[in-house]
Amino acid sequence: MPWIQIRINATAKTADKVSNMLLGRGAQAVTFMDAKDVPVYEPMPGETPLWGETEVMGLFDAEVDPAPIVAFFQQIFGEQVGHKVEQLEDKDWVREWMDHFHPMQFGERLWICPSWRDVPDPEAVNVMLDPGLAFGTGTHPTTALCLKWLDGQDLTGKTVVDFGCGSGILGIAALKLGAERVIGIDIDPQAIQASRDNAERNGVAEHLELYLPEDQPAGLQADVVVANILAGPLRELAPLIADLGKPGSIMALSGVLESQAPELETIYGKWFTMDPTAVQEEWCRLSGTKHG
């Protein structure tokens, strides 16, 4: 089926309004794109960041006349509103989207595989995970850094806390790598549901406990703590996160830019003997062992 795409230039304040208008005029799908090529990173679960200059793109059946739609936006936002109408080649867009995701290896043993791809190594530790609405598919450096770290640990029989579990990718990987029990905590109910669904798909749901922060058990302590969130929450919640680990436990933190790492190393150094920082692109992973 042939398609046309109408791009409307917007701001962070107007982007949601433009999106709703495009949907109201019959768009089959709407996408946001940074209009200034500013790097955009995976958001926290439940967040939808919008950038200073945002292009909102509506996908329409090619038989739709774009002129009335453009005129509508000109009437609302003025004649000079930035816009572009373009034809898109006829593709299987679902297949096009799926083709962007392929099995990825992390460390020596661990693979993350979308369900529509063949597993490259049936003898490896394979986590079956499809891209979804919650954070964490392995494609972002912060997730990759944590997966590589987990692959390098002996998790046999261990209890793991995944703080900010998102899609559940880290907790599920930990269980597949030998952990006995994983407790996933997230502020977003959507992430809790995604983690539960992915755990069931991987046959580890009976070993995964999931909680919103207000529901988590009191006095919870684990052998391993992972938190792939962002520098701000890691800074603000440092005492709480540190307290999740037993004396002698190990932890890994990510979602940290290289420029933010020294401050967080100092903060967590109160509780942990810190390892050398691991860097991938401009992102970091901090890790360490809790003072005994």
N, C-alpha and C positions, 0 to 999 in steps of 0.2 A: 504493500500500500504506500503510495507517495505522500510526502508530508511537506509542509512549509513551517518555518520557524520565525516567530516574530520576537525580536529583541527590543526591550524597552530599558533605557538607562534610568537607574534609580539611585537612591541613597539608602543608608541604613534605616532612616526613618520612614521612607516611602516604599521599601521593597515588599513588605508584607501586603500593603494595600494594592500595589501593582500586581502581585501574584494572585490575589483574590479577584481582581478585575479581569485578568487573563482567563482564569478559570470560569468566571461568570460569562465571558464572551465565547466560551466553548473550547478552551484549550484542553487537550487530552492529558497533558503533563506540563509541569512548570519546573524549571531548574534555575538556581541562582549561580552566578559566576562572578568572580572578582573582575572588575573592568580594568584594573590597573596591574594585573599579574602579580599582586602581592601574594606571597605564599600563604596558603590556608591549610591548617592542620586539623586532624580529626578532633571533633569537639568532645567535651565531657558528655556523658550520657544525659539525654534530655535537652541539650543545648543546640540551638541552630544559629551559629554566628553569622552576622551580616557585615559587610565591609563598607568602608567609606564611599566607594563608588561601585555599585553593584549592577550587573546586567541581569534582568529577569527575562528568561526565555520561555515562551509559550509554544508548545508543539500542537499544530493544527492539521486536520485533514487538508490535503492540497486543493480540494474543491472549495474550501472556504475563501471568500473574498477578503483579503487583508485590509483593503482601503477603509471600510467602515470601522474596523478595529483601531487602526492607526488614527483615524479622525477622532474617535472617542477619546483616546489618550491625549491627543492635542487639545481637545476641548477641556479636559480636566487639568492638564499640566502646562498647557501653553503650546503655541505653534513650534517652539524650538526644542521640544522634548526629543532627546536622542532616541532614534529607533532604527531598526534594520529589518527588512523582510528577506528571507533567503529560502531557496528550495533545498530540500534534503533528499539525497538519493534514496531510492526504495531499498530498505534493508529489513532484515528480521532484527528489530531493535532489542528484543529480549536476548537473542543469541549474541548480538553485538556486545551487550552488557556482560553476559556470562563469559565471553571470550577474554575479558580483561583479568579474570581470576583463574589462577592455575596453582597446582600443588607447590608448596614452598617448604624448604628444609631449614631447620633451625638447630644448630649444633650437630651432634653426631647421630642422634637416634630419632629425632622428632620431626614429623611432617604435619603440616596443616593442609588439608585437602578439601576443596569444594566437592559437593556430592555428585556433580555431573562430570567430574574428571576421573580417569582411572588412577588408582593408587600406584605411585611409582615403585614402591618397595613394600610388598605385603608383610615382610618380616620386621619392618620398622615400627616405631610408635606413631600411629596415625590418628590424628584428630580430624573428624569430619565436621567441617564448619562452613556454612554458606554466609555470604555477606548479608547483613540485616540492619535493623534500625539501631541496635545498641553498639557502643564503641568496641572495637577489637576484632580484626580479621587477620592480623599478622602483617598487613601491608605497611603499616606505619612503623618508623624506626623505634618508637618507644615500646610498642608491643613486641617487635622483633628482638630487642635487647633483653626484655624479660624472658621471652621464650628460650633464647640461647642460654641465659643464666640458669633457668630451671633444668634444661637438658644437662647442664654440667654438675648438678647436685645429686647426691644420693638421697632420694625422697622416700625410700622404702619404709613403710609403716609410720610415716610422719603425719602430723596434723598441720595443715596449711591454712592461713587466712589470706584471702584475696580481697583486699580493701579497695572498693571501686571496681567491682567485678565485670561490669559492662556486659559483653556477650558471654562471659564465662570462660573465655579462651584460656586464660592462665590457670584457673582452677581445674578445668577439664584436662589440660596438658599435665598438670601436676598429678592428677589421679592416674592418668595413663602411664606416667613415669614411675608409679609405685606408691604414691601417697595413700595413706589409709583413709584420711578424712579431710575434706576441704570445707571451710566456712566462707561463703561469699557474702560480701556486704556492699550495698549500693543505695544511693539516695533516690534512684529512679525505679519505680515499679516496673517500667518497661524493660529495664535491664534485668531485673529479677526474673521476669517471665522469659526473656531471651536466654538467660543462663540455664533456667530449668529445661527449656525446650532443647537446647543444645546438649545438655547433660543426658537427657533421655535418648537423644539421637546417637550418642556415643556409648550408651550402656553403662553410665557411671552415676546415674541420678541418685541411687540409694546411698552413695557416699558423699553427696554434696548437700550441704545445708545453706539456705539462702535467707538473708534478713535485711530489712530496712534498718538503718542505724538505731532507731528508737526501739526496735524489737530484738536486737542482738543480745545474747546471754551475758549476764554480768560476770565479771572476772574472767572473761575469755582470754586464754593464752595458748600460743601455738609454737611449734618447732620452727616454722617457716612463715614469714610475712612478706607478701608482695603487694605493692600499691603503685599502679600505673595510672596516675591522675595528673595533676598539674602542680607547679611549684607553689602557687598560692595556698591551696589546701594542704599540701605537704608541710608547708611552714606553719600554718595555723593549727593543724591537727597533730603536730609532731609528738606531744606527750601522749596523746591517745593512741597513735599508731605504734609508738615505741612500746607502750604498755601491752600491746597485743602479743609481743614475743616473750617467751620464757627466757630466763638467764641462759646464755649459751646458744640461743636461737640465731638463725640467720635471716636477713631481710634484704629485699631489693626494691628500690624506688625508681620510678621513671616518670616521664612526662616533664622532664627538666631540660631546659636549654643549657648549653655549655656555659654561658655567662652566668647562669643561676646556680651552678653546681657548688662553687666554693662556700656560699652562704649556707646551703643545706647540709654540706659536709660538716660545717662547724656546728650547726644545730643538732644533727643526729649523732655527732661525735660525743655528745654528753652521755649517750646510752650505748653506742656501738663503737667497736674498733673498725674503722672504715677501710675498705679495700680500695685499690686504684680505680679511678672513675673510668667507665667504659663509654666510648663515644661512637655514635653512628650518625653521619651527616652532622647537623648542629645539635642533635639531641643526646642526652646522657642517661646512663644508669648508674645509680649509687648503690653500693651493697656493703654489708658489714656483718659482724658477729656481735651479739649483745654481750655486754660485760657480765661476767659470771659471778 
